[in-house]
Amino acid sequence: MISDNTNTPDPRDLLEHLVERDDSESEAPSLKTIIREQATEEDMPLTKNITLRKILGGDILYAEVIRKQVWLILLITVFIVVYISNRYKCQQDLIRINALNEQLKDAKYRALSSSSDLTQQTRESKVLQQLHDDMDSTLHIATQPPYIVNVPNTEDNE
């Protein structure tokens, strides 16, 4: 006559057992009536079925199992909050990394474009063409290949 989830006897079973024994003794107040007077709602075992009304009414919070596990539930809640905030922070970092990669790619393309424009503008033929168009110089492209002029070192002879 012991309930499944605790090691204490079930009060209902005790009452039924005592009723069987107390049928012959009706002179004094029966043990059944004394126990009923002393019994409270907290002594009665909780029912197995959980309804929405019990959850919303807060009756489920009085369950012995939940009362014993409050710290575990709080610890799990803290871990869940940390996990969610860490994931949110990682997603924000990934978004920032992607935006910075796009900016870097744009900067590389602009640098490559500027470099090719500068190379185009500084070619010898382009410079000579601009000077000839502006009539600023008499420079022209050489028709003879360059040759090396050897100058004797005067310090070695002395």
C-alpha positions as CSV (number, residue, x, y, z in Angstrom):
1,M,0.0,0.0,0.0
2,I,2.9,2.4,-0.8
3,S,2.5,4.9,-3.6
4,D,4.8,4.6,-6.6
5,N,6.7,7.9,-6.4
6,T,7.3,8.3,-2.6
7,N,8.1,5.9,0.2
8,T,5.2,7.1,2.5
9,P,1.9,5.2,2.7
10,D,-1.0,6.6,0.7
11,P,-3.5,8.2,3.1
12,R,-6.5,6.9,1.0
13,D,-5.3,3.3,1.3
14,L,-4.8,3.8,5.1
15,L,-8.3,5.1,5.4
16,E,-9.8,2.1,3.6
17,H,-7.7,-0.2,5.7
18,L,-8.8,1.5,8.9
19,V,-12.5,1.5,7.9
20,E,-12.4,-2.3,7.6
21,R,-10.9,-2.6,11.1
22,D,-13.1,0.1,12.8
23,D,-16.5,-1.2,11.7
24,S,-16.8,-3.1,15.0
25,E,-15.7,-0.2,17.2
26,S,-18.3,2.6,16.9
27,E,-18.4,3.8,20.5
28,A,-15.7,6.4,20.4
29,P,-14.9,8.7,17.4
30,S,-13.5,6.4,14.8
31,L,-9.9,6.7,13.7
32,K,-11.2,7.4,10.2
33,T,-12.9,10.6,11.4
34,I,-9.9,11.7,13.4
35,I,-7.6,11.2,10.4
36,R,-10.0,13.1,8.1
37,E,-10.0,16.1,10.5
38,Q,-6.2,16.2,10.6
39,A,-5.6,15.6,6.9
40,T,-5.0,18.6,4.7
41,E,-4.7,19.1,1.0
42,E,-0.9,19.0,1.2
43,D,-1.0,15.5,2.6
44,M,-3.0,14.1,-0.3
45,P,-1.0,12.8,-3.2
46,L,-1.0,14.7,-6.4
47,T,-3.0,13.3,-9.3
48,K,-1.1,11.8,-12.2
49,N,-3.0,13.7,-14.9
50,I,-1.8,17.3,-15.7
51,T,-4.4,19.6,-17.1
52,L,-4.0,23.1,-18.6
53,R,-6.1,24.4,-15.7
54,K,-3.5,23.1,-13.2
55,I,-0.6,24.5,-15.2
56,L,-2.2,28.0,-15.5
57,G,-3.5,27.9,-11.9
58,G,0.0,27.2,-10.6
59,D,-0.8,23.8,-9.1
60,I,2.0,22.2,-11.0
61,L,4.6,24.4,-9.2
62,Y,3.6,22.8,-5.9
63,A,4.6,19.3,-7.2
64,E,7.3,17.8,-5.1
65,V,9.4,16.9,-8.1
66,I,9.5,20.4,-9.4
67,R,10.2,21.9,-6.0
68,K,13.3,19.6,-5.6
69,Q,14.5,20.5,-9.1
70,V,14.2,24.3,-9.0
71,W,18.0,24.9,-9.0
72,L,18.4,22.5,-12.0
73,I,15.7,24.3,-13.9
74,L,17.3,27.7,-13.2
75,L,20.7,26.4,-14.3
76,I,19.2,25.0,-17.5
77,T,17.5,28.3,-18.1
78,V,20.7,30.2,-17.6
79,F,22.5,27.9,-20.1
80,I,19.7,28.4,-22.6
81,V,20.0,32.2,-22.3
82,V,23.8,32.1,-22.7
83,Y,23.5,29.7,-25.7
84,I,21.0,32.0,-27.4
85,S,23.0,35.2,-26.7
86,N,26.2,33.5,-27.9
87,R,24.5,32.4,-31.2
88,Y,23.1,35.9,-31.7
89,K,26.6,37.4,-31.2
90,C,28.2,35.0,-33.6
91,Q,25.6,35.8,-36.3
92,Q,26.2,39.5,-35.8
93,D,30.0,38.9,-36.2
94,L,29.4,36.9,-39.3
95,I,27.3,39.7,-40.8
96,R,30.0,42.2,-40.0
97,I,32.7,40.0,-41.5
98,N,30.7,39.6,-44.7
99,A,30.2,43.4,-44.9
100,L,33.9,44.0,-44.4
101,N,34.8,41.4,-47.0
102,E,32.6,43.2,-49.5
103,Q,34.3,46.6,-48.7
104,L,37.7,45.0,-49.1
105,K,36.8,43.5,-52.4
106,D,35.5,46.9,-53.6
107,A,38.7,48.6,-52.4
108,K,40.8,46.1,-54.3
109,Y,38.9,46.7,-57.5
110,R,39.2,50.4,-57.1
111,A,43.0,50.1,-56.5
112,L,43.4,47.8,-59.5
113,S,41.4,50.2,-61.7
114,S,43.5,53.2,-60.4
115,S,46.7,51.3,-61.0
116,S,45.8,50.4,-64.5
117,D,44.8,54.0,-65.3
118,L,48.1,55.3,-63.9
119,T,50.1,52.7,-65.9
120,Q,48.2,53.7,-69.0
121,Q,48.8,57.4,-68.5
122,T,52.6,57.0,-67.7
123,R,53.5,55.0,-70.8
124,E,56.3,56.6,-72.8
125,S,54.3,56.8,-76.0
126,K,51.3,58.4,-74.1
127,V,53.6,61.0,-72.5
128,L,55.3,61.9,-75.8
129,Q,51.9,62.1,-77.5
130,Q,50.6,64.6,-74.9
131,L,53.8,66.7,-75.1
132,H,53.6,66.7,-78.9
133,D,49.9,67.7,-78.8
134,D,50.7,70.6,-76.4
135,M,53.7,71.8,-78.4
136,D,55.7,71.9,-75.2
137,S,58.7,69.9,-76.1
138,T,60.8,68.7,-79.0
139,L,61.2,65.3,-77.5
140,H,60.6,62.3,-79.8
141,I,61.2,58.6,-79.8
142,A,64.8,57.7,-80.6
143,T,65.5,56.1,-84.0
144,Q,68.9,54.8,-83.0
145,P,69.4,52.3,-80.3
146,P,71.3,53.5,-77.2
147,Y,75.0,52.7,-76.9
148,I,77.3,52.5,-73.9
149,V,79.9,55.2,-73.4
150,N,82.9,54.0,-71.5
151,V,84.5,56.7,-69.4
152,P,87.9,55.8,-68.0
153,N,88.2,56.1,-64.3
154,T,90.7,58.8,-63.4
155,E,91.3,57.6,-59.9
156,D,92.8,54.3,-61.0
157,N,95.5,56.0,-63.2
158,E,96.9,58.2,-60.5
